[in-house]
Amino acid sequence: MKVLSITLALLSTATWAFRAPSGTTSLLLVNRHARVPLRMNIPTPTVEGGATPEEIKEAADKMAPPSSFYELQIASVRAAQDAIRDGYRLLEVEFPPLPASVLEMDDVSAYDVAKANVNLALDFAKAFATIGSSGKVAVMLPDESECNIMLEDLKLDKNPYPNVLLTSLRRSEEGDTRIFKPENVLIGLLGRGSGGTVKPIENTKMYVVVVASAQELPDIEELYNQIKDVEEGSMEEPPVIVMYNLKLDVLRGDLGAPAFPGKDFQDRFLSRVKPVYYLRTRQYSRSTNKPPFILNYQGCLFRSYPGHFQTLLDTGTGRYRKVCGNDIRPALGEFKEQLTDALREEGAIPSKEEEGKLFGFLRTGYKTTTWWEEERADAGLEWRT
């Protein structure tokens, strides 16, 4: 655990210096210990005083994956800002919370990953607490017990930074100091709402939800239904909900199972969540008829709003090569096939003609999409665009 502690400390305190090219503008992100001006490579402002939407999208389409967590935080904040400016209120930010070398260690637990996610979410929240409209940013764990354990373990109070609150989705009534609450257990088993324990927080402009499971996703929907409407004539905008490193692609696979939300939850709510910053790596292996007979390869699906979804192939040199871009998010089977086609072009694996239709079918199978990736009449398109 010593190595992990050192890694987390580096992630939370390190500051890298980057020099932006001429013709770029600055974005201020608040570091854990100091205010540090950070720069983003965004288009040069036009004569009218700002980059056009086309220029911003073109730059985002060409954006490369970050080379450090510092760059990642800058880019994710910028992408979320652009999406909020365009009117989106349900956002997804997804990326690996620890370096791959750390995640592969045997002594790294799910709780270590959760702590890393909370630390990263707090840094994300600090950026929004100091920009835009006034109001608090709440980082929310599923329930009070998890929140209290995290506060104690990280040695933080409920207001770790100015205008940043670390709290929970489900909260007891003020004055209820019971440690064990049997009614919460019953509500959880029945899966029928929170029993009124999910409530908005006054004067909060953003909710950043972390470490939630598939069974706890309906609590996020319940919170959204309470905050989505703003009184007519009000100058305020509805608060934003950010689903931060929840691995929604994995959680969607649990929908419809016993004691989990039904599949209609994807159509009703999750399909409305906009992936504004998305970085997911995938590893594959494939047999060949030439040495070394087993080819291991990997790539990542990357998106920084308003850019498109980029299919990137790992070149094995610490860099990614862009294979293609998609305005519509590719299904996992389609993403794998795009990587495979790139390897075919390089001659690393046999072409489709050499392989034969039958052998190719046996590799891919009849069905290459999951149920939520299929066209569904009641689903929104936000999660794919």
C-alpha positions as CSV (number, residue, x, y, z in Angstrom):
1,M,0.0,0.0,0.0
2,K,3.0,2.2,0.4
3,V,3.4,2.6,-3.4
4,L,-0.3,3.4,-3.7
5,S,-0.1,6.1,-1.0
6,I,2.8,7.7,-2.8
7,T,1.0,7.6,-6.1
8,L,-2.1,9.2,-4.7
9,A,0.0,11.9,-3.0
10,L,1.6,12.7,-6.3
11,L,-1.7,12.9,-8.1
12,S,-3.1,15.3,-5.5
13,T,-0.1,17.7,-5.1
14,A,1.9,17.6,-8.3
15,T,1.8,20.6,-10.6
16,W,3.3,20.4,-14.1
17,A,4.2,23.4,-16.1
18,F,3.0,23.7,-19.7
19,R,3.6,26.4,-22.2
20,A,0.7,27.1,-24.4
21,P,1.3,28.1,-28.1
22,S,0.6,31.6,-29.2
23,G,-3.0,32.4,-30.0
24,T,-4.5,30.4,-27.1
25,T,-6.5,31.5,-24.1
26,S,-6.3,30.5,-20.5
27,L,-8.5,28.5,-18.2
28,L,-8.0,28.9,-14.4
29,L,-8.2,25.7,-12.4
30,V,-7.6,25.8,-8.7
31,N,-4.9,23.4,-7.5
32,R,-5.2,21.8,-4.1
33,H,-2.7,24.2,-2.5
34,A,-2.6,27.2,-4.8
35,R,-4.3,29.0,-7.7
36,V,-2.4,28.0,-10.8
37,P,-3.2,29.4,-14.2
38,L,-3.6,26.5,-16.6
39,R,-3.8,26.8,-20.4
40,M,-5.8,25.0,-23.0
41,N,-5.1,24.8,-26.7
42,I,-8.4,26.2,-27.9
43,P,-8.9,28.1,-31.2
44,T,-7.7,31.7,-31.6
45,P,-10.6,34.1,-31.0
46,T,-12.2,35.5,-34.1
47,V,-12.6,39.2,-34.9
48,E,-16.1,39.1,-33.3
49,G,-14.4,38.3,-30.0
50,G,-14.7,34.5,-29.7
51,A,-14.0,31.3,-31.5
52,T,-16.9,30.0,-33.6
53,P,-18.6,26.7,-32.7
54,E,-17.2,25.1,-35.8
55,E,-13.6,26.1,-34.7
56,I,-14.1,24.8,-31.2
57,K,-15.5,21.4,-32.5
58,E,-12.7,21.1,-35.0
59,A,-10.1,21.6,-32.2
60,A,-11.9,19.1,-29.9
61,D,-12.0,16.5,-32.7
62,K,-8.2,16.7,-32.9
63,M,-7.6,16.7,-29.1
64,A,-5.3,13.9,-28.0
65,P,-5.7,11.9,-24.8
66,P,-4.0,13.5,-21.8
67,S,-0.4,12.7,-20.9
68,S,-1.0,13.3,-17.1
69,F,-3.8,13.6,-14.6
70,Y,-3.1,17.4,-14.5
71,E,-3.9,17.7,-18.2
72,L,-6.9,15.4,-17.7
73,Q,-8.4,17.6,-15.1
74,I,-8.0,20.7,-17.2
75,A,-9.6,19.0,-20.3
76,S,-12.5,17.5,-18.3
77,V,-13.4,20.8,-16.7
78,R,-13.3,22.5,-20.1
79,A,-15.5,19.9,-21.7
80,A,-18.0,20.1,-18.9
81,Q,-18.1,23.9,-19.2
82,D,-18.8,23.7,-22.9
83,A,-21.6,21.2,-22.4
84,I,-23.2,23.3,-19.7
85,R,-23.0,26.4,-21.9
86,D,-24.8,24.4,-24.6
87,G,-27.7,23.6,-22.1
88,Y,-26.9,20.1,-21.0
89,R,-27.6,19.3,-17.3
90,L,-26.9,15.6,-17.0
91,L,-23.2,14.9,-17.7
92,E,-20.9,12.0,-17.6
93,V,-17.1,12.2,-16.9
94,E,-15.3,8.8,-17.2
95,F,-11.7,7.9,-17.2
96,P,-9.3,5.5,-15.3
97,P,-8.9,7.1,-11.8
98,L,-5.4,5.6,-11.3
99,P,-2.5,4.8,-13.6
100,A,-2.7,1.4,-15.2
101,S,0.4,0.2,-13.4
102,V,-1.3,0.9,-10.1
103,L,-4.7,-0.6,-11.0
104,E,-3.0,-3.8,-11.9
105,M,-1.4,-4.2,-8.5
106,D,-2.7,-7.1,-6.4
107,D,-3.1,-5.0,-3.2
108,V,-5.2,-2.3,-4.8
109,S,-8.8,-2.6,-3.5
110,A,-12.1,-1.2,-4.7
111,Y,-11.9,1.2,-1.7
112,D,-8.5,2.5,-2.9
113,V,-10.1,3.3,-6.3
114,A,-13.0,4.9,-4.5
115,K,-10.7,7.2,-2.5
116,A,-8.9,8.2,-5.7
117,N,-12.2,9.0,-7.4
118,V,-13.3,11.2,-4.4
119,N,-10.0,13.1,-4.5
120,L,-10.3,13.7,-8.2
121,A,-14.0,14.7,-7.9
122,L,-13.0,17.2,-5.2
123,D,-10.4,18.8,-7.5
124,F,-13.1,18.8,-10.3
125,A,-15.6,20.5,-7.9
126,K,-13.1,23.2,-6.9
127,A,-12.7,24.3,-10.4
128,F,-16.5,25.0,-10.7
129,A,-16.8,26.4,-7.2
130,T,-14.6,29.4,-8.4
131,I,-16.1,30.0,-11.8
132,G,-19.5,30.8,-13.2
133,S,-22.5,31.6,-11.1
134,S,-22.4,31.7,-7.4
135,G,-23.4,28.6,-5.4
136,K,-21.9,25.5,-3.9
137,V,-20.7,22.3,-5.6
138,A,-21.6,19.1,-3.8
139,V,-19.6,15.9,-4.2
140,M,-22.0,13.2,-3.2
141,L,-21.5,9.6,-2.1
142,P,-24.4,7.2,-2.0
143,D,-25.2,7.3,1.7
144,E,-24.1,8.8,5.0
145,S,-22.2,5.9,6.3
146,E,-19.9,5.8,3.2
147,C,-19.5,9.6,3.4
148,N,-18.6,9.5,7.1
149,I,-16.0,6.7,6.5
150,M,-14.5,8.7,3.6
151,L,-14.4,11.9,5.6
152,E,-12.6,10.1,8.4
153,D,-10.2,8.3,6.2
154,L,-9.2,11.4,4.1
155,K,-9.1,13.5,7.3
156,L,-11.5,16.1,5.8
157,D,-14.5,17.9,7.1
158,K,-17.8,18.3,5.2
159,N,-16.6,21.6,3.7
160,P,-13.0,20.7,2.6
161,Y,-12.7,23.8,0.3
162,P,-14.6,27.1,-0.1
163,N,-18.0,26.4,-1.7
164,V,-17.3,22.7,-1.9
165,L,-19.3,20.2,0.1
166,L,-18.6,16.5,0.6
167,T,-22.0,14.8,1.4
168,S,-24.3,12.0,0.4
169,L,-27.3,11.4,-1.8
170,R,-29.4,9.9,1.1
171,R,-29.4,12.1,4.2
172,S,-31.3,11.6,7.5
173,E,-33.4,14.3,9.0
174,E,-31.6,16.8,11.1
175,G,-31.3,15.6,14.6
176,D,-31.5,11.9,13.7
177,T,-28.3,10.5,15.2
178,R,-29.1,6.8,15.0
179,I,-26.2,4.7,13.6
180,F,-28.5,1.9,12.4
181,K,-31.7,2.8,10.5
182,P,-33.8,-0.3,9.7
183,E,-36.2,1.6,7.5
184,N,-33.3,2.4,5.1
185,V,-32.5,-1.3,4.9
186,L,-36.1,-2.1,4.0
187,I,-36.2,0.7,1.4
188,G,-33.0,-0.6,-0.2
189,L,-34.3,-4.2,-0.4
190,L,-37.6,-3.2,-1.9
191,G,-35.9,-0.8,-4.3
192,R,-38.8,1.7,-4.3
193,G,-37.3,5.1,-4.0
194,S,-35.4,6.6,-1.1
195,G,-38.3,7.2,1.2
196,G,-37.7,11.0,1.1
197,T,-34.1,10.8,2.1
198,V,-32.8,12.2,-1.2
199,K,-33.2,16.0,-1.1
200,P,-31.6,18.9,-3.0
201,I,-29.1,21.1,-1.1
202,E,-30.0,24.8,-1.0
203,N,-27.9,27.1,-3.1
204,T,-26.1,24.3,-5.0
205,K,-25.3,24.7,-8.6
206,M,-23.7,21.4,-9.3
207,Y,-23.9,17.8,-7.9
208,V,-20.9,15.5,-8.6
209,V,-21.9,11.9,-7.9
210,V,-19.2,9.3,-7.2
211,V,-19.0,5.6,-6.2
212,A,-22.6,4.8,-6.9
213,S,-23.7,1.3,-7.8
214,A,-26.5,0.3,-10.3
215,Q,-28.9,-0.1,-7.3
216,E,-28.2,3.5,-6.3
217,L,-28.7,5.1,-9.7
218,P,-32.5,5.7,-9.1
219,D,-31.5,8.0,-6.3
220,I,-29.7,10.2,-8.9
221,E,-32.9,10.2,-11.0
222,E,-34.9,11.2,-7.9
223,L,-32.6,14.1,-7.2
224,Y,-32.7,15.2,-10.9
225,N,-36.5,15.2,-10.9
226,Q,-36.5,17.5,-7.9
227,I,-34.1,20.1,-9.4
228,K,-34.7,20.0,-13.1
229,D,-37.5,22.5,-13.1
230,V,-36.9,26.2,-12.5
231,E,-39.7,28.6,-11.7
232,E,-41.0,30.5,-14.7
233,G,-39.4,33.9,-15.0
234,S,-36.4,33.0,-12.8
235,M,-33.0,34.1,-14.0
236,E,-31.3,31.0,-12.5
237,E,-30.6,27.9,-14.4
238,P,-31.2,24.3,-13.1
239,P,-28.3,22.7,-11.3
240,V,-26.1,20.3,-13.1
241,I,-25.5,16.6,-12.2
242,V,-22.2,15.1,-13.1
243,M,-21.8,11.3,-12.9
244,Y,-18.2,11.1,-12.2
245,N,-16.3,7.8,-13.0
246,L,-19.4,5.6,-12.3
247,K,-18.6,3.2,-15.1
248,L,-22.1,3.6,-16.5
249,D,-21.3,1.1,-19.3
250,V,-20.7,-1.6,-16.6
251,L,-23.8,-0.6,-14.6
252,R,-26.0,-0.7,-17.6
253,G,-25.3,-4.4,-17.8
254,D,-26.9,-5.0,-14.4
255,L,-30.2,-3.4,-15.3
256,G,-33.1,-5.8,-15.5
257,A,-31.5,-8.3,-13.1
258,P,-33.3,-9.2,-9.8
259,A,-33.1,-6.4,-7.2
260,F,-31.8,-4.0,-9.8
261,P,-33.6,-1.3,-11.7
262,G,-35.4,-2.4,-14.9
263,K,-34.1,-2.0,-18.4
264,D,-36.5,0.9,-18.9
265,F,-34.2,2.9,-16.6
266,Q,-31.7,3.2,-19.5
267,D,-34.4,4.5,-21.8
268,R,-36.0,6.8,-19.2
269,F,-32.9,8.3,-17.6
270,L,-29.4,7.0,-18.4
271,S,-29.9,7.6,-22.2
272,R,-30.2,11.3,-21.4
273,V,-26.8,11.5,-19.8
274,K,-24.3,13.3,-22.0
275,P,-20.7,11.9,-22.0
276,V,-18.7,15.1,-22.0
277,Y,-15.3,13.6,-21.2
278,Y,-14.9,9.9,-21.9
279,L,-11.7,7.8,-21.9
280,R,-12.1,4.0,-21.8
281,T,-9.3,1.6,-22.7
282,R,-9.9,-1.9,-24.0
283,Q,-7.5,-4.8,-24.4
284,Y,-8.0,-7.6,-26.9
285,S,-6.1,-10.7,-28.1
286,R,-6.3,-12.5,-31.4
287,S,-4.8,-15.7,-32.8
288,T,-2.9,-15.6,-36.1
289,N,-1.4,-18.2,-38.4
290,K,2.1,-16.6,-38.1
291,P,4.5,-16.1,-35.3
292,P,3.9,-15.0,-32.5
293,F,0.5,-16.7,-33.1
294,I,-1.2,-14.6,-30.4
295,L,-1.4,-10.9,-31.0
296,N,-2.3,-8.7,-28.0
297,Y,-3.5,-5.2,-28.8
298,Q,-5.4,-2.4,-27.1
299,G,-7.0,0.9,-27.8
300,C,-9.2,3.5,-26.3
301,L,-12.4,5.3,-27.1
302,F,-11.9,9.0,-26.3
303,R,-14.2,12.0,-26.4
304,S,-13.8,15.5,-25.2
305,Y,-17.0,17.6,-25.8
306,P,-17.9,19.0,-28.3
307,G,-15.5,16.7,-30.2
308,H,-16.5,13.4,-31.7
309,F,-15.7,9.9,-30.4
310,Q,-12.2,9.0,-31.4
311,T,-11.1,5.3,-31.9
312,L,-7.4,5.3,-31.0
313,L,-5.0,2.4,-31.4
314,D,-2.2,1.9,-28.9
315,T,1.1,2.0,-30.9
316,G,3.1,0.3,-28.1
317,T,5.3,3.4,-27.8
318,G,3.3,5.2,-25.2
319,R,1.2,7.0,-27.8
320,Y,-2.1,6.5,-29.6
321,R,-2.8,6.6,-33.3
322,K,-6.2,7.9,-34.4
323,V,-8.0,5.3,-36.5
324,C,-11.3,7.1,-37.1
325,G,-13.8,9.6,-35.6
326,N,-17.5,9.0,-35.0
327,D,-20.2,11.6,-34.3
328,I,-22.3,8.7,-33.0
329,R,-20.6,6.7,-30.3
330,P,-19.6,3.3,-31.7
331,A,-20.9,0.1,-30.0
332,L,-18.2,-2.0,-28.3
333,G,-18.2,-4.6,-31.1
334,E,-17.9,-1.8,-33.7
335,F,-15.0,-0.2,-31.8
336,K,-13.2,-3.6,-31.7
337,E,-13.7,-4.1,-35.4
338,Q,-12.3,-0.6,-36.1
339,L,-9.1,-1.4,-34.3
340,T,-8.9,-4.8,-36.1
341,D,-9.3,-3.1,-39.5
342,A,-6.5,-0.8,-38.6
343,L,-4.3,-3.8,-37.8
344,R,-5.3,-5.4,-41.1
345,E,-4.2,-2.3,-43.0
346,E,-0.8,-2.6,-41.3
347,G,-0.5,-6.2,-42.2
348,A,-0.4,-7.3,-38.6
349,I,-3.3,-9.7,-39.1
350,P,-4.7,-11.4,-42.2
351,S,-7.2,-9.6,-44.4
352,K,-10.9,-10.6,-44.4
353,E,-10.4,-12.3,-47.7
354,E,-7.5,-14.4,-46.4
355,E,-9.3,-15.2,-43.2
356,G,-12.5,-16.3,-44.9
357,K,-16.1,-15.4,-44.1
358,L,-16.8,-18.4,-42.0
359,F,-13.8,-18.0,-39.7
360,G,-14.6,-14.3,-39.4
361,F,-18.1,-15.0,-38.4
362,L,-16.9,-17.5,-35.8
363,R,-14.7,-14.8,-34.3
364,T,-17.4,-12.1,-34.0
365,G,-20.5,-14.2,-33.6
366,Y,-24.0,-13.3,-34.6
367,K,-24.6,-10.5,-32.1
368,T,-22.0,-7.7,-31.7
369,T,-24.0,-5.2,-29.6
370,T,-25.4,-5.2,-26.1
371,W,-29.1,-4.6,-25.6
372,W,-28.7,-0.9,-24.6
373,E,-26.6,-0.2,-27.7
374,E,-29.4,-1.2,-30.0
375,E,-32.0,1.2,-31.4
376,R,-34.7,1.6,-28.7
377,A,-37.8,3.6,-29.4
378,D,-38.0,5.3,-26.0
379,A,-34.3,6.0,-25.5
380,G,-32.7,9.4,-25.9
381,L,-29.6,9.9,-28.1
382,E,-27.6,12.1,-25.7
383,W,-25.5,9.2,-24.4
384,R,-24.4,8.4,-27.9
385,T,-23.7,11.9,-29.2
